[in-house]
Structure formats: C-alpha cells, structure tokens
Amino acid sequence: DPSAAIGAANCSSGGADCADFLQSQTIIHGKPTTADGKPAILRLMQTENTADNTLGITYQSALSGDFRFSVRQKDTGALADTLHNVPDFDDAEGMYFKNVDAFLPLGVLHYQALTLDAVRDGSGSATGDFVIELTRIPDIPEVYNNFYCGDVGNTGDCALNSDGSIANPNEDTRGYVRWGNFDSVNIATGAGLPSATATDNGIYFVNPSAATPVTNLGVSRIEGMRIHHMKITTLGA
C-alpha cells in the first residue's frame, strides 16, 4: 500500500495498516580494478565541428572481490522489518559471489561513446522518456582492426589462428565476467570444481534455517564480450 505511513509493518508479518515491500542489502568487499590491475575509468568527450556537438561518455567498468546480496531482514528489535526504516539483516543469509573478476568496456576513445538523448518521436516530452545509446562502430576497416586487434591506422587485417580465432585480440575492448577462482579447475574435464557445500569459491546460497544451509552453484565465466552497438529506450518513464 503506497499510502502506508513510514514505519508501517510488512504485511508478511500480519496486522493492520501494513505495507508490502522488499528491502535488500549488498555488501561489497572489493576494489574498482580487475584482478590483473585494469582500473575503472570514466571519460567525457565532445565531438567537434558538427551541428550538435554531442557530449559522449566512455566507461571502462572494472571490479574484483567478494559480494553478498541479502533480503532476509530480522523482524525483531529496534531495526524491525518496517517501511522506510534502515533494516537489520541476517549476518549469514544471502547469495554470495566469491572471487569475482569483471571487466566491461562501454565505448572506445575516438570512435564509440555512450550518449544520452530525448525520445525524438514526439512521445518523450510528455512521458519523460529518454535514450541511452552506445553508438555504432563505424563501418571502416581501420576501426574494425583497432576494435578487434588494437591496430592503429590501416595496418592490414587482423591475423588469425588456424581455427579462425584472432591471434592477438585487443584486450582493451574484450570484456568478461568471472565468478570464482579457476586456477585449480580443469576447464575441459571439470576437475577441481568446488564441492556442493563449498563456501570459498564461486556462487552459493546460504539459508541458516535450512537443514543443508549452503547450496553451491559452482564457478562460472563469460568471456569475450564486445559490444558493437546498444540502444536502450525507456517506455513510460
């Protein structure tokens, strides 16, 4: 009930004049760099000698460390489960991400940027809708050589391995997200993966009230994320 007063109890606890709501807690024990030292970098740029002089952003997102996300609030004491009050959470419950290493480059200096704009079909002014766009990579050979291989200028096509993969990929444009330490894991056979109750690697849930409090999801990784173009338009903002 959006009209419930500040401090109203959660309806899951029963009682009158209650409100349905969900509060969460995120604890981050990490740093804004990747495991191998790439820092998070935010740059602003502006195109020159054009009619609109667009302001753009490039954001190199980098982080590493351990994370915990929790929604299990305590329902007792001064910090009970009440609306708009700072909640108190169980010290152990939640979804854990251990040994996280993530790198996501959004934009490349000189030819790709994040831009913000109003919706131009006439609907945006009434609703407040807007567009976030990671602009397209220009269809120019030199740009593709740089985006994939880091080449500067027209130095020829990217060199390929016998299996068709890029011999020397541009690590500054290739993103990844890794959950868990893979040093002891054999990717081909799966040997070395954490056990079902491990609490020192990868992703796992902790429910202190369950008979088996830990449920392990193992380690995971996404490699080689390159974004050529992305456009997000809000609807009914």
Summary of the structure (lengths in Angstrom):
residues: 237
radius of gyration: 23.7
end to end distance: 21.0
largest distance: 72.5
contacts: 601
relative contact order: 0.15
helix: 7%
strand: 38%
